[in-house]
Amino acid sequence: MATAAATSAAEPEAESKAGPKAEGEEEEVKAARTRRKVLSRPVTAATYKTIGPQWDPQEEGVSESDGDDEEFAMASSAESSPGEYEWEYDEEEEKNQLEIERLEEQLSINVYDYNCHVDLIRLLRLEGELTKVRMARQKMSEIFPLTEELWLEWLHDEISMAQDGLDRERVYDLFEKAVKDYICPNIWLEYGQYSVGGIGQKGGLEKVRSVFERALSSVGLHMTKGLAIWEAYREFESAIVEATRPIAGFLSPFDREQTFDSQLEKVHSLFRRQLAIPLYDMEATFAEYEEWSEDPIPESVIQNYNKALQQLEKYKPYEEALLQAEAPRLAEYQAYIDFEMKMGDPARVQLIFERALVENCLVPDLWIRYSQYLDRQLKVKDLVLSVHNRAVRNCPWTVALWSRYLLAMERHGVDHQAISVTFEKALNAGFIQATDYVEIWQAYLDYLRRRVDFKQDSSKELEELRAMFTRALEYLKQEVEERFNESGDPSCMIMQNWARIEARLCNNMQKARELWDSIMTKGNAKYANMWLEYYNLERAHGDTQHCRKALHRAVQCTSDYPEHVCEVLLTMERTEGTLEDWDIAVQKTETRLARVNEQRMKAAEKEAALVQQEEEKAEQRKRSRAEKKALKKRRKTRGTDKHRVDEDEEKEWGDDEEEPSSKRRRVENSVPPSGETRDAEVEIGPAERHASVDVDPPSKQKEKAASLKRDVPKVPHDSSKDSITVFVSNLPYSMAEPDAKLRPLFEACGEVAEIRPIFSNRGDFRGYCYVEFKDEKSALQALELDRKTVEGRPMFVSPCVDKSKNPDFKVFRYSTALEKHKLFVSGLPFSCTKEELEDICKAHGTVKDLRLVTNRAGKPKGLAYVEYENESQASQAVMKMDGMTIRENVIKVAISNPPQRKVPEKPEARKAPGGPMVPRQIYGARGKGRTQLALLPRALQRPSAAQAENGPAPSPAVPTAAATEAPKMSNADFAKLLLRK
């Protein structure tokens, strides 16, 4: 359901944080009391008709027309119909008509588009299409529960158009539908006031009292809004008392007791009932009762009042938590629900659930908890089924709610036709996963199976069950697989259940075997557990011949656990088979296992060959780098113009957190004189600096580098400040004065103590720095600047963590689990902007967040994540946007479900079947880096003379442990190697 549902449903519960005496609540109470004052005059006029002609209403200044005038006043207070507009054909009207046609067409495609319904009703009402408005509202109410605002708008329109008794009955029916969607005190109050207008009709007085009594049962326990219902009911009964008081003196004692005294007792009863319930502003109600009552208040009433006050103190913390929190206040409602369930009052538990659902109607877990409580505790048929029905109307995309609804209908003996209709609605609800359709089919098939009397050979129910199994398989193959590219039932659980029913309950093993043959042809023949399941079914309901046949096929086809299948076959033949059967089984199992071992050996050799190839490529790259380095050294000794100074980079605190040593920027150009400072270099500029520096001999360059190295300030590592420090990376290397540019950006998060940019020994900015704050709160707030664009690049902001102490620490901002309300969009053109994509996505729901995926340089990768407000909108967007063309690019849209992130393999020795241990060299997460030094003399790394002449000697496919170890050498051997040089 769309945002409008959740937002508007939250408004009835929204109250001032100042408590029941707040300004907003006082205005609401005043308005309610003003509305209740209009009750007196129509009640007075209607009492004359009810009691008889003994009383002349003209004496009291009341006429029958007053009731009609008052009813007209109430009707005219409603919102006026858009029929007052002048029907002129202008551009605005034409635009609205086109929009209405578009919305109607869209609803014909997807009737579950909540926002489309709301927009259509608004436009039809604006255009004065009263008949179409009524039909549009009717269709929407059949699919979705309406919010309090939508119902009140509808009711006011219908009340303003009601003219006769039939129209009044139609409005009554509309009120009955309205009070069933959510608990809405304002709707009940409107219902009571409207029923007062019909008190002069036959049974009008009983109708009013019935409405108010039902309102008290529904919302009378509401601690903050129940007071208005109690006062309205009491005002109504008090008005009848005042109307009968003038004629009381003219009646006989018997008639007086039947009319006036009994009516007076009704008001006393309402006061006593209200004072026994914990409600806000109870003290004012008690004072009003003392003033109204002519007799002293009974002691029992005072005791109940004091007890209610004590209960009110227990409830106040939870009510105040609701008043202080912001909608939807789910956590506060959950705590309140837990408290009420401990108290154990079913009426109050039901009320707090209903209050929570007004603001959290799109939370499936809350509906599940509520329905589960009703199923297990109250077990009242009408109440239970009503809640289940409302649950699936609010969250139609949640398969668990539909499954529970079907179970509840079966549990309470609902007609089979009604259950079937509900199941068909579930199929059209638009689930967002293929497995959801499998689950709902399983629930319905289980229900149909329980209807069958298997003692009969054939029955109508059994035929229906088999027909539904067939339809389920076709539905999953055609509808589900076409939409999700998978059936959702890879293990064929529906077919397995069907086969079990045919074998165990119908004694039809032939049909069961046909089903299992079909299961195996769907890619399940390679799994041992599937064959063993079939074998167990044959074992229990078939014969030995088919058991043997199944196991023989399993031995030939199973690829995951063939040893287990072979063992089961040998065990069966050892127990039941003949010598010939035993020999055949042994021969087949030995042949199969030999073939499996051979395949495994080949796979191991192939893997070892791949490992060797990788090692050879790494060694070749290493030799290539060594040759390039030697060539550069020779050029330096010849005095060429391209001298390079090998500087030992001094490792600063945190250097290895962002950049591996293999990717550090090499410092080119010669070192400036030691007397120059870094500031002077920045002022001169890189071009002038390179042009003015003369090339010195290598010895002088090393001296200057060492001198400059001593001048670079060192940053000590202070791990105690990690909690107030953030690590900032991926900044442009060309950024001048990083401190001055970054400080205004981070000072928005809090007071900055220090910004430490990291420079190389040459004074070049290395693209990352540390920002230290005064407090931890500011550091946490600074993390929200992650991915903010700075000079055309996304800036990375992460917590400052010493990885030497926390080697497993990783910062990953986004979830890698299934998120049903988030979409993954691929295939976007690189020129597509965030605003353009957001405009496209807004047409299918409310977009909470949209993120275009970029690389480290800020360049788009053609991917995006779009987060909608709920799962329903996301599923609609998938159906509408998948395959859409944007600038000649066909995009793909799917529910966000990233693959599992790969974890580097642990250095474990791998053992090949039937062979020695196969070692595998372990590199880092990115392969063998340049800085992974081999602590071995260079002479041992050079190829031998034979290899240099004839090429590298081929390595064995599976190296042995002895071959991988270097030969042990003595000191004399090392001396000979050095003398050779």
PyMOL commands that set and color helices and strands:
alter all, ss='L'
color gray80, all
select helices_A, chain A and resi 3-13+23-37+40-51+57-60+64-77+82-84+91-109+114-127+130-143+148-161+165-181+185-196+204-219+226-248+253-275+282-292+299-324+330-343+346-359+364-378+381-394+399-411+416-427+434-451+460-484+493-505+509-524+528-541+544-557+562-576+579-637+655-658+661-663+678-684+686-692+698-711+719-724+738-747+776-785+834-842+871-881+938-941+945-950+961-964+971-980
alter helices_A, ss='H'
color red, helices_A
select strands_A, chain A and resi 725-729+752-759+765-773+788-790+793-799+819-826+847-854+860-868+885-886+889-890+892-896+910-911+917-918
alter strands_A, ss='S'
color yellow, strands_A
deselect
rebuild
show_as cartoon
